[in-house]
């Protein structure tokens, strides 16, 4: 299945209505990120990266994606760093870093890391 805006919308709507297997969600996100990386046209690539970032944010917010899975966590972080100039990538990266710091307890201070979201 080709990654298109329509397919992203379908998967998003489906995932919010029924419980999809975690393996499917992780595999689909991985496929979307790989697709974005393979695009040659920069404007198309940036548009798709932004949409994929929004999809991942939605999955995290709705607890559809378990970002604590180390494999997908590293892959999404790498994706965000690679496309840090694209709107949507930095907020997604900060969301992930904030979730990491909140689950690791108070042993790490967010003020010591410039990539963390300030004051949130």
C-alpha positions as CSV (number, residue, x, y, z in Angstrom):
1,X,0.0,0.0,0.0
2,X,1.4,3.4,-1.0
3,X,1.7,6.0,1.6
4,X,-0.6,8.9,0.7
5,X,-2.5,11.5,2.6
6,X,-5.7,9.5,2.1
7,X,-4.1,6.3,3.4
8,X,-2.7,8.2,6.4
9,X,-6.2,9.5,7.2
10,X,-7.8,6.1,6.8
11,X,-5.3,4.4,9.2
12,X,-5.7,7.3,11.7
13,X,-9.5,7.1,11.6
14,X,-9.4,3.3,11.8
15,X,-6.9,3.3,14.7
16,X,-9.0,5.8,16.7
17,X,-12.2,3.6,16.3
18,X,-10.9,0.1,16.7
19,X,-7.9,-1.5,18.4
20,X,-5.3,-2.3,15.8
21,X,-2.4,-4.6,16.7
22,X,0.6,-2.7,18.0
23,X,2.8,-4.5,15.5
24,X,0.7,-3.1,12.7
25,X,0.9,0.5,14.0
26,X,4.7,0.3,14.5
27,X,5.2,-1.3,11.1
28,X,3.0,1.3,9.4
29,X,4.8,4.2,11.0
30,X,8.1,2.7,10.1
31,X,6.9,2.4,6.5
32,X,5.7,6.0,6.5
33,X,9.0,7.3,7.7
34,X,11.0,5.2,5.2
35,X,8.7,6.5,2.4
36,X,9.3,10.1,3.4
37,X,13.1,9.5,3.4
38,X,12.9,8.0,-0.1
39,X,11.1,11.0,-1.7
40,X,13.3,13.0,-4.1
41,X,11.1,16.1,-4.4
42,X,11.8,18.3,-1.4
43,X,8.5,20.0,-1.2
44,X,6.6,16.7,-1.4
45,X,9.0,15.2,1.1
46,X,8.5,18.1,3.6
47,X,4.7,17.9,3.2
48,X,4.7,14.2,3.9
49,X,7.1,14.5,6.8
50,X,4.8,17.1,8.4
51,X,1.7,14.9,7.9
52,X,3.5,11.8,9.3
53,X,4.6,13.8,12.4
54,X,1.0,14.9,13.0
55,X,-0.1,11.3,12.6
56,X,2.5,10.1,15.2
57,X,1.6,12.9,17.6
58,X,-2.1,11.8,17.2
59,X,-1.2,8.2,17.9
60,X,0.8,9.2,21.0
61,X,-1.9,11.5,22.3
62,X,-4.6,8.9,21.9
63,X,-2.3,6.2,23.3
64,X,-2.4,4.2,20.1
65,X,1.4,4.1,19.8
66,X,3.5,3.0,22.7
67,X,6.5,5.3,22.2
68,X,8.3,3.5,25.1
69,X,9.0,0.6,22.8
70,X,12.8,1.2,22.3
71,X,12.8,0.3,18.6
72,X,10.1,2.7,17.5
73,X,11.4,5.3,19.9
74,X,14.8,5.4,18.4
75,X,13.4,5.3,14.8
76,X,11.0,8.2,15.5
77,X,13.7,10.3,17.2
78,X,16.1,9.7,14.3
79,X,13.4,10.7,11.9
80,X,12.7,13.9,13.8
81,X,16.4,14.8,13.9
82,X,16.8,14.1,10.2
83,X,13.9,16.4,9.3
84,X,14.3,19.0,12.1
85,X,13.8,21.9,9.7
86,X,10.3,20.6,8.8
87,X,7.4,22.0,10.8
88,X,6.1,19.3,13.1
89,X,9.3,17.4,13.6
90,X,10.6,19.4,16.5
91,X,7.4,19.4,18.5
92,X,7.2,15.7,18.1
93,X,10.8,15.3,19.2
94,X,10.1,17.5,22.3
95,X,6.9,15.4,23.1
96,X,9.0,12.2,23.0
97,X,11.8,13.7,25.2
98,X,9.2,15.0,27.7
99,X,7.6,11.6,27.9
100,X,11.0,10.0,28.4
101,X,11.9,12.4,31.2
102,X,8.6,12.0,32.9
103,X,8.9,8.2,33.0
104,X,12.5,8.3,34.1
105,X,11.5,10.0,37.3
106,X,13.1,13.1,38.8
107,X,16.7,11.8,38.4
108,X,17.1,14.0,35.3
109,X,16.4,17.7,35.2
110,X,14.8,18.9,32.0
111,X,16.6,22.3,32.4
112,X,20.0,20.5,31.8
113,X,19.0,19.4,28.3
114,X,18.5,22.1,25.6
115,X,16.4,19.7,23.5
116,X,13.7,19.5,26.1
117,X,10.7,21.7,25.9
118,X,11.3,24.7,28.2
119,X,8.9,25.0,31.1
120,X,6.4,22.3,30.0
